[in-house]
Amino acid sequence: MNRPDLLEHEQGHFDLCEVYVRQLRKQLLAANLKAFNLIKDGNAIYKQVYAAYLDRQELYERETNHGLDRAGQVKWNKSISDELSTLEAYSE
């Protein structure tokens, strides 16, 4: 069974994960972590970003009906692409 729409949807999950990787990098850099606050503050930032990531993945599934809602998928593709562009400075 060839389902390019399914691959597109799964790519959205992957790209959405990259959005949150970049957000994590951005927040960790902005936190100006030092030896004395690295573990406590670094973990707090990670937990906050990870929770937001999980919520967003669930929303993605609902609003695209697991990739079956074409209009929803197109909307999310654009949104994710825009976010990746906005966070380009944190891609590595």
Buried (B, 14 or more C-beta within 10 A) or exposed (E): EEEEEEEBBEEBEEBBEBBBBBBBBBBBEEBEBEEEEEEEBBEEBEEEBEEBBEEBBEEBBEBBEEBEBEEBBEEBBEBBEEBBEEBEEBEE
